[in-house]
Structure formats: C-alpha cells, structure tokens
Amino acid sequence: MLDWGQTYQSVGLLNYAKEISKALEELDLETLSQLIDQFPELRNTLLNQF
C-alpha cells in the first residue's frame, strides 16, 4: 500500500535536488571546488549523482 506522506516527502526531496542541481550548474568550477573542500560529504553526494 502506498504511503502518501512518504511519497509526498520523496517528491519534495526530488524537487529540492533538482533545484540544487540547477544552482550547481550555474557555479563556476573554482567556487564548486571550494565548496567541496569545505563540505567533504558534498563531494560524495555529487559523485553519487553522476
């Protein structure tokens, strides 16, 4: 049986991820590398997306 609360939350997270992806596309590589240096877990998240 479908859990609507969980489904709604998943859709929300997916939309949030899309917004983050759009923002990341607009970042220049230098800024992105600085962010990755500051937040190592961000690197893992990005690697999992590509």
CHARMM internal coordinates of N, CA and C (Angstrom, degrees):
IC EDIT
DIST 1 N 1 CA 1.4511
DIST 1 CA 1 C 1.5316
ANGL 1 N 1 CA 1 C 110.01
DIST 1 C 2 N 1.2946
ANGL 1 CA 1 C 2 N 116.00
DIHE 1 N 1 CA 1 C 2 N 141.35
DIST 2 N 2 CA 1.4578
ANGL 1 C 2 N 2 CA 121.98
DIHE 1 CA 1 C 2 N 2 CA -175.97
DIST 2 CA 2 C 1.5239
ANGL 2 N 2 CA 2 C 111.00
DIHE 1 C 2 N 2 CA 2 C -78.40
DIST 2 C 3 N 1.3228
ANGL 2 CA 2 C 3 N 116.03
DIHE 2 N 2 CA 2 C 3 N 130.81
DIST 3 N 3 CA 1.4651
ANGL 2 C 3 N 3 CA 121.53
DIHE 2 CA 2 C 3 N 3 CA 175.93
DIST 3 CA 3 C 1.5235
ANGL 3 N 3 CA 3 C 107.68
DIHE 2 C 3 N 3 CA 3 C -95.17
DIST 3 C 4 N 1.3425
ANGL 3 CA 3 C 4 N 115.91
DIHE 3 N 3 CA 3 C 4 N 104.47
DIST 4 N 4 CA 1.4668
ANGL 3 C 4 N 4 CA 120.10
DIHE 3 CA 3 C 4 N 4 CA -173.89
DIST 4 CA 4 C 1.5196
ANGL 4 N 4 CA 4 C 112.43
DIHE 3 C 4 N 4 CA 4 C -63.73
DIST 4 C 5 N 1.3237
ANGL 4 CA 4 C 5 N 117.36
DIHE 4 N 4 CA 4 C 5 N -35.69
DIST 5 N 5 CA 1.4608
ANGL 4 C 5 N 5 CA 120.38
DIHE 4 CA 4 C 5 N 5 CA 178.15
DIST 5 CA 5 C 1.5169
ANGL 5 N 5 CA 5 C 111.28
DIHE 4 C 5 N 5 CA 5 C -61.43
DIST 5 C 6 N 1.3284
ANGL 5 CA 5 C 6 N 114.99
DIHE 5 N 5 CA 5 C 6 N -45.43
DIST 6 N 6 CA 1.4653
ANGL 5 C 6 N 6 CA 120.05
DIHE 5 CA 5 C 6 N 6 CA 179.82
DIST 6 CA 6 C 1.5269
ANGL 6 N 6 CA 6 C 110.59
DIHE 5 C 6 N 6 CA 6 C -68.10
DIST 6 C 7 N 1.3273
ANGL 6 CA 6 C 7 N 116.99
DIHE 6 N 6 CA 6 C 7 N -39.79
DIST 7 N 7 CA 1.4634
ANGL 6 C 7 N 7 CA 121.06
DIHE 6 CA 6 C 7 N 7 CA 178.89
DIST 7 CA 7 C 1.5197
ANGL 7 N 7 CA 7 C 110.32
DIHE 6 C 7 N 7 CA 7 C -62.93
DIST 7 C 8 N 1.3297
ANGL 7 CA 7 C 8 N 116.33
DIHE 7 N 7 CA 7 C 8 N -44.84
DIST 8 N 8 CA 1.4645
ANGL 7 C 8 N 8 CA 121.30
DIHE 7 CA 7 C 8 N 8 CA 179.34
DIST 8 CA 8 C 1.5256
ANGL 8 N 8 CA 8 C 110.25
DIHE 7 C 8 N 8 CA 8 C -61.07
DIST 8 C 9 N 1.3283
ANGL 8 CA 8 C 9 N 116.15
DIHE 8 N 8 CA 8 C 9 N -42.33
DIST 9 N 9 CA 1.4630
ANGL 8 C 9 N 9 CA 121.07
DIHE 8 CA 8 C 9 N 9 CA 179.58
DIST 9 CA 9 C 1.5302
ANGL 9 N 9 CA 9 C 110.10
DIHE 8 C 9 N 9 CA 9 C -64.31
DIST 9 C 10 N 1.3209
ANGL 9 CA 9 C 10 N 117.97
DIHE 9 N 9 CA 9 C 10 N -41.23
DIST 10 N 10 CA 1.4640
ANGL 9 C 10 N 10 CA 121.87
DIHE 9 CA 9 C 10 N 10 CA 179.06
DIST 10 CA 10 C 1.5200
ANGL 10 N 10 CA 10 C 111.31
DIHE 9 C 10 N 10 CA 10 C -63.17
DIST 10 C 11 N 1.3299
ANGL 10 CA 10 C 11 N 116.88
DIHE 10 N 10 CA 10 C 11 N -42.34
DIST 11 N 11 CA 1.4652
ANGL 10 C 11 N 11 CA 121.02
DIHE 10 CA 10 C 11 N 11 CA 178.20
DIST 11 CA 11 C 1.5262
ANGL 11 N 11 CA 11 C 109.45
DIHE 10 C 11 N 11 CA 11 C -63.70
DIST 11 C 12 N 1.3202
ANGL 11 CA 11 C 12 N 116.98
DIHE 11 N 11 CA 11 C 12 N -41.10
DIST 12 N 12 CA 1.4583
ANGL 11 C 12 N 12 CA 121.08
DIHE 11 CA 11 C 12 N 12 CA 177.64
DIST 12 CA 12 C 1.5161
ANGL 12 N 12 CA 12 C 111.74
DIHE 11 C 12 N 12 CA 12 C -61.31
DIST 12 C 13 N 1.3335
ANGL 12 CA 12 C 13 N 116.40
DIHE 12 N 12 CA 12 C 13 N -43.52
DIST 13 N 13 CA 1.4600
ANGL 12 C 13 N 13 CA 120.20
DIHE 12 CA 12 C 13 N 13 CA 178.89
DIST 13 CA 13 C 1.5165
ANGL 13 N 13 CA 13 C 111.14
DIHE 12 C 13 N 13 CA 13 C -66.33
DIST 13 C 14 N 1.3231
ANGL 13 CA 13 C 14 N 117.10
DIHE 13 N 13 CA 13 C 14 N -36.96
DIST 14 N 14 CA 1.4602
ANGL 13 C 14 N 14 CA 121.00
DIHE 13 CA 13 C 14 N 14 CA 178.56
DIST 14 CA 14 C 1.5254
ANGL 14 N 14 CA 14 C 110.32
DIHE 13 C 14 N 14 CA 14 C -64.04
DIST 14 C 15 N 1.3270
ANGL 14 CA 14 C 15 N 116.80
DIHE 14 N 14 CA 14 C 15 N -44.75
DIST 15 N 15 CA 1.4639
ANGL 14 C 15 N 15 CA 120.49
DIHE 14 CA 14 C 15 N 15 CA 177.89
DIST 15 CA 15 C 1.5251
ANGL 15 N 15 CA 15 C 110.91
DIHE 14 C 15 N 15 CA 15 C -62.76
DIST 15 C 16 N 1.3270
ANGL 15 CA 15 C 16 N 116.39
DIHE 15 N 15 CA 15 C 16 N -39.81
DIST 16 N 16 CA 1.4600
ANGL 15 C 16 N 16 CA 121.55
DIHE 15 CA 15 C 16 N 16 CA 177.88
DIST 16 CA 16 C 1.5323
ANGL 16 N 16 CA 16 C 109.94
DIHE 15 C 16 N 16 CA 16 C -62.17
DIST 16 C 17 N 1.3273
ANGL 16 CA 16 C 17 N 116.51
DIHE 16 N 16 CA 16 C 17 N -43.29
DIST 17 N 17 CA 1.4673
ANGL 16 C 17 N 17 CA 121.08
DIHE 16 CA 16 C 17 N 17 CA 178.91
DIST 17 CA 17 C 1.5258
ANGL 17 N 17 CA 17 C 111.04
DIHE 16 C 17 N 17 CA 17 C -63.02
DIST 17 C 18 N 1.3402
ANGL 17 CA 17 C 18 N 116.76
DIHE 17 N 17 CA 17 C 18 N -38.12
DIST 18 N 18 CA 1.4682
ANGL 17 C 18 N 18 CA 120.32
DIHE 17 CA 17 C 18 N 18 CA 177.92
DIST 18 CA 18 C 1.5192
ANGL 18 N 18 CA 18 C 110.83
DIHE 17 C 18 N 18 CA 18 C -63.87
DIST 18 C 19 N 1.3299
ANGL 18 CA 18 C 19 N 116.84
DIHE 18 N 18 CA 18 C 19 N -41.73
DIST 19 N 19 CA 1.4672
ANGL 18 C 19 N 19 CA 120.88
DIHE 18 CA 18 C 19 N 19 CA 178.69
DIST 19 CA 19 C 1.5245
ANGL 19 N 19 CA 19 C 110.49
DIHE 18 C 19 N 19 CA 19 C -63.49
DIST 19 C 20 N 1.3288
ANGL 19 CA 19 C 20 N 116.30
DIHE 19 N 19 CA 19 C 20 N -41.68
DIST 20 N 20 CA 1.4675
ANGL 19 C 20 N 20 CA 120.32
DIHE 19 CA 19 C 20 N 20 CA 178.23
DIST 20 CA 20 C 1.5267
ANGL 20 N 20 CA 20 C 109.83
DIHE 19 C 20 N 20 CA 20 C -63.15
DIST 20 C 21 N 1.3338
ANGL 20 CA 20 C 21 N 116.83
DIHE 20 N 20 CA 20 C 21 N -42.97
DIST 21 N 21 CA 1.4644
ANGL 20 C 21 N 21 CA 120.39
DIHE 20 CA 20 C 21 N 21 CA 179.37
DIST 21 CA 21 C 1.5195
ANGL 21 N 21 CA 21 C 111.34
DIHE 20 C 21 N 21 CA 21 C -60.56
DIST 21 C 22 N 1.3357
ANGL 21 CA 21 C 22 N 116.67
DIHE 21 N 21 CA 21 C 22 N -42.48
DIST 22 N 22 CA 1.4705
ANGL 21 C 22 N 22 CA 120.25
DIHE 21 CA 21 C 22 N 22 CA 178.21
DIST 22 CA 22 C 1.5202
ANGL 22 N 22 CA 22 C 110.60
DIHE 21 C 22 N 22 CA 22 C -61.86
DIST 22 C 23 N 1.3253
ANGL 22 CA 22 C 23 N 116.36
DIHE 22 N 22 CA 22 C 23 N -43.71
DIST 23 N 23 CA 1.4668
ANGL 22 C 23 N 23 CA 120.62
DIHE 22 CA 22 C 23 N 23 CA -179.89
DIST 23 CA 23 C 1.5250
ANGL 23 N 23 CA 23 C 110.66
DIHE 22 C 23 N 23 CA 23 C -64.36
DIST 23 C 24 N 1.3275
ANGL 23 CA 23 C 24 N 116.60
DIHE 23 N 23 CA 23 C 24 N -39.78
DIST 24 N 24 CA 1.4630
ANGL 23 C 24 N 24 CA 119.94
DIHE 23 CA 23 C 24 N 24 CA -179.61
DIST 24 CA 24 C 1.5254
ANGL 24 N 24 CA 24 C 111.58
DIHE 23 C 24 N 24 CA 24 C -65.57
DIST 24 C 25 N 1.3256
ANGL 24 CA 24 C 25 N 116.97
DIHE 24 N 24 CA 24 C 25 N -34.79
DIST 25 N 25 CA 1.4620
ANGL 24 C 25 N 25 CA 120.28
DIHE 24 CA 24 C 25 N 25 CA 178.38
DIST 25 CA 25 C 1.5233
ANGL 25 N 25 CA 25 C 111.10
DIHE 24 C 25 N 25 CA 25 C -62.76
DIST 25 C 26 N 1.3357
ANGL 25 CA 25 C 26 N 116.41
DIHE 25 N 25 CA 25 C 26 N -29.35
DIST 26 N 26 CA 1.4603
ANGL 25 C 26 N 26 CA 120.72
DIHE 25 CA 25 C 26 N 26 CA -177.81
DIST 26 CA 26 C 1.5274
ANGL 26 N 26 CA 26 C 112.26
DIHE 25 C 26 N 26 CA 26 C -84.27
DIST 26 C 27 N 1.3377
ANGL 26 CA 26 C 27 N 117.32
DIHE 26 N 26 CA 26 C 27 N -12.75
DIST 27 N 27 CA 1.4579
ANGL 26 C 27 N 27 CA 120.22
DIHE 26 CA 26 C 27 N 27 CA 179.37
DIST 27 CA 27 C 1.5236
ANGL 27 N 27 CA 27 C 110.13
DIHE 26 C 27 N 27 CA 27 C -77.54
DIST 27 C 28 N 1.3294
ANGL 27 CA 27 C 28 N 115.78
DIHE 27 N 27 CA 27 C 28 N 143.97
DIST 28 N 28 CA 1.4559
ANGL 27 C 28 N 28 CA 117.96
DIHE 27 CA 27 C 28 N 28 CA 173.11
DIST 28 CA 28 C 1.5323
ANGL 28 N 28 CA 28 C 108.32
DIHE 27 C 28 N 28 CA 28 C -79.77
DIST 28 C 29 N 1.3127
ANGL 28 CA 28 C 29 N 115.95
DIHE 28 N 28 CA 28 C 29 N 161.69
DIST 29 N 29 CA 1.4638
ANGL 28 C 29 N 29 CA 120.40
DIHE 28 CA 28 C 29 N 29 CA -173.64
DIST 29 CA 29 C 1.5285
ANGL 29 N 29 CA 29 C 112.64
DIHE 28 C 29 N 29 CA 29 C -62.82
DIST 29 C 30 N 1.3208
ANGL 29 CA 29 C 30 N 117.07
DIHE 29 N 29 CA 29 C 30 N -34.76
DIST 30 N 30 CA 1.4679
ANGL 29 C 30 N 30 CA 119.67
DIHE 29 CA 29 C 30 N 30 CA -179.45
DIST 30 CA 30 C 1.5257
ANGL 30 N 30 CA 30 C 110.73
DIHE 29 C 30 N 30 CA 30 C -64.00
DIST 30 C 31 N 1.3240
ANGL 30 CA 30 C 31 N 116.40
DIHE 30 N 30 CA 30 C 31 N -45.05
DIST 31 N 31 CA 1.4648
ANGL 30 C 31 N 31 CA 120.63
DIHE 30 CA 30 C 31 N 31 CA 178.78
DIST 31 CA 31 C 1.5187
ANGL 31 N 31 CA 31 C 110.35
DIHE 30 C 31 N 31 CA 31 C -63.84
DIST 31 C 32 N 1.3244
ANGL 31 CA 31 C 32 N 116.19
DIHE 31 N 31 CA 31 C 32 N -42.41
DIST 32 N 32 CA 1.4617
ANGL 31 C 32 N 32 CA 120.82
DIHE 31 CA 31 C 32 N 32 CA 179.88
DIST 32 CA 32 C 1.5285
ANGL 32 N 32 CA 32 C 110.73
DIHE 31 C 32 N 32 CA 32 C -62.10
DIST 32 C 33 N 1.3299
ANGL 32 CA 32 C 33 N 117.31
DIHE 32 N 32 CA 32 C 33 N -43.28
DIST 33 N 33 CA 1.4672
ANGL 32 C 33 N 33 CA 119.48
DIHE 32 CA 32 C 33 N 33 CA -179.63
DIST 33 CA 33 C 1.5287
ANGL 33 N 33 CA 33 C 111.18
DIHE 32 C 33 N 33 CA 33 C -66.33
DIST 33 C 34 N 1.3416
ANGL 33 CA 33 C 34 N 117.30
DIHE 33 N 33 CA 33 C 34 N -34.11
DIST 34 N 34 CA 1.4684
ANGL 33 C 34 N 34 CA 120.05
DIHE 33 CA 33 C 34 N 34 CA 176.03
DIST 34 CA 34 C 1.5277
ANGL 34 N 34 CA 34 C 110.76
DIHE 33 C 34 N 34 CA 34 C -65.65
DIST 34 C 35 N 1.3274
ANGL 34 CA 34 C 35 N 116.33
DIHE 34 N 34 CA 34 C 35 N -41.09
DIST 35 N 35 CA 1.4688
ANGL 34 C 35 N 35 CA 120.21
DIHE 34 CA 34 C 35 N 35 CA 177.89
DIST 35 CA 35 C 1.5196
ANGL 35 N 35 CA 35 C 110.89
DIHE 34 C 35 N 35 CA 35 C -62.33
DIST 35 C 36 N 1.3337
ANGL 35 CA 35 C 36 N 115.99
DIHE 35 N 35 CA 35 C 36 N -42.52
DIST 36 N 36 CA 1.4652
ANGL 35 C 36 N 36 CA 120.46
DIHE 35 CA 35 C 36 N 36 CA -179.11
DIST 36 CA 36 C 1.5272
ANGL 36 N 36 CA 36 C 110.22
DIHE 35 C 36 N 36 CA 36 C -65.19
DIST 36 C 37 N 1.3421
ANGL 36 CA 36 C 37 N 116.70
DIHE 36 N 36 CA 36 C 37 N -38.23
DIST 37 N 37 CA 1.4660
ANGL 36 C 37 N 37 CA 119.81
DIHE 36 CA 36 C 37 N 37 CA 176.90
DIST 37 CA 37 C 1.5265
ANGL 37 N 37 CA 37 C 110.97
DIHE 36 C 37 N 37 CA 37 C -62.52
DIST 37 C 38 N 1.3208
ANGL 37 CA 37 C 38 N 116.76
DIHE 37 N 37 CA 37 C 38 N -38.90
DIST 38 N 38 CA 1.4670
ANGL 37 C 38 N 38 CA 121.03
DIHE 37 CA 37 C 38 N 38 CA -178.30
DIST 38 CA 38 C 1.5302
ANGL 38 N 38 CA 38 C 112.23
DIHE 37 C 38 N 38 CA 38 C -76.00
DIST 38 C 39 N 1.3323
ANGL 38 CA 38 C 39 N 116.29
DIHE 38 N 38 CA 38 C 39 N -32.64
DIST 39 N 39 CA 1.4679
ANGL 38 C 39 N 39 CA 120.67
DIHE 38 CA 38 C 39 N 39 CA -176.17
DIST 39 CA 39 C 1.5261
ANGL 39 N 39 CA 39 C 109.85
DIHE 38 C 39 N 39 CA 39 C -127.13
DIST 39 C 40 N 1.3463
ANGL 39 CA 39 C 40 N 117.23
DIHE 39 N 39 CA 39 C 40 N 85.79
DIST 40 N 40 CA 1.4743
ANGL 39 C 40 N 40 CA 120.37
DIHE 39 CA 39 C 40 N 40 CA -177.58
DIST 40 CA 40 C 1.5284
ANGL 40 N 40 CA 40 C 113.24
DIHE 39 C 40 N 40 CA 40 C -55.73
DIST 40 C 41 N 1.3404
ANGL 40 CA 40 C 41 N 117.28
DIHE 40 N 40 CA 40 C 41 N -32.62
DIST 41 N 41 CA 1.4708
ANGL 40 C 41 N 41 CA 118.84
DIHE 40 CA 40 C 41 N 41 CA -179.16
DIST 41 CA 41 C 1.5268
ANGL 41 N 41 CA 41 C 111.15
DIHE 40 C 41 N 41 CA 41 C -67.46
DIST 41 C 42 N 1.3351
ANGL 41 CA 41 C 42 N 116.69
DIHE 41 N 41 CA 41 C 42 N -23.35
DIST 42 N 42 CA 1.4642
ANGL 41 C 42 N 42 CA 120.46
DIHE 41 CA 41 C 42 N 42 CA 177.03
DIST 42 CA 42 C 1.5289
ANGL 42 N 42 CA 42 C 110.55
DIHE 41 C 42 N 42 CA 42 C -64.17
DIST 42 C 43 N 1.3341
ANGL 42 CA 42 C 43 N 115.97
DIHE 42 N 42 CA 42 C 43 N -38.91
DIST 43 N 43 CA 1.4681
ANGL 42 C 43 N 43 CA 120.09
DIHE 42 CA 42 C 43 N 43 CA 179.10
DIST 43 CA 43 C 1.5300
ANGL 43 N 43 CA 43 C 109.94
DIHE 42 C 43 N 43 CA 43 C -58.80
DIST 43 C 44 N 1.3340
ANGL 43 CA 43 C 44 N 116.46
DIHE 43 N 43 CA 43 C 44 N -46.64
DIST 44 N 44 CA 1.4649
ANGL 43 C 44 N 44 CA 120.26
DIHE 43 CA 43 C 44 N 44 CA -179.74
DIST 44 CA 44 C 1.5203
ANGL 44 N 44 CA 44 C 111.19
DIHE 43 C 44 N 44 CA 44 C -61.93
DIST 44 C 45 N 1.3228
ANGL 44 CA 44 C 45 N 116.72
DIHE 44 N 44 CA 44 C 45 N -41.64
DIST 45 N 45 CA 1.4606
ANGL 44 C 45 N 45 CA 120.96
DIHE 44 CA 44 C 45 N 45 CA 179.32
DIST 45 CA 45 C 1.5176
ANGL 45 N 45 CA 45 C 110.51
DIHE 44 C 45 N 45 CA 45 C -62.11
DIST 45 C 46 N 1.3291
ANGL 45 CA 45 C 46 N 116.28
DIHE 45 N 45 CA 45 C 46 N -44.89
DIST 46 N 46 CA 1.4641
ANGL 45 C 46 N 46 CA 120.21
DIHE 45 CA 45 C 46 N 46 CA -179.53
DIST 46 CA 46 C 1.5198
ANGL 46 N 46 CA 46 C 111.13
DIHE 45 C 46 N 46 CA 46 C -65.74
DIST 46 C 47 N 1.3176
ANGL 46 CA 46 C 47 N 117.15
DIHE 46 N 46 CA 46 C 47 N -41.96
DIST 47 N 47 CA 1.4645
ANGL 46 C 47 N 47 CA 120.53
DIHE 46 CA 46 C 47 N 47 CA -179.74
DIST 47 CA 47 C 1.5227
ANGL 47 N 47 CA 47 C 111.01
DIHE 46 C 47 N 47 CA 47 C -62.41
DIST 47 C 48 N 1.3257
ANGL 47 CA 47 C 48 N 116.47
DIHE 47 N 47 CA 47 C 48 N -35.04
DIST 48 N 48 CA 1.4624
ANGL 47 C 48 N 48 CA 120.01
DIHE 47 CA 47 C 48 N 48 CA 179.81
DIST 48 CA 48 C 1.5218
ANGL 48 N 48 CA 48 C 112.13
DIHE 47 C 48 N 48 CA 48 C -70.33
DIST 48 C 49 N 1.3461
ANGL 48 CA 48 C 49 N 117.37
DIHE 48 N 48 CA 48 C 49 N -21.28
DIST 49 N 49 CA 1.4604
ANGL 48 C 49 N 49 CA 120.16
DIHE 48 CA 48 C 49 N 49 CA -178.33
DIST 49 CA 49 C 1.5213
ANGL 49 N 49 CA 49 C 112.66
DIHE 48 C 49 N 49 CA 49 C -83.39
DIST 49 C 50 N 1.3463
ANGL 49 CA 49 C 50 N 116.78
DIHE 49 N 49 CA 49 C 50 N -21.90
DIST 50 N 50 CA 1.4714
ANGL 49 C 50 N 50 CA 118.57
DIHE 49 CA 49 C 50 N 50 CA -173.02
DIST 50 CA 50 C 1.4999
ANGL 50 N 50 CA 50 C 112.76
DIHE 49 C 50 N 50 CA 50 C -113.12
END
COOR INIT
IC SEED 1 N 1 CA 1 C
IC BUILD
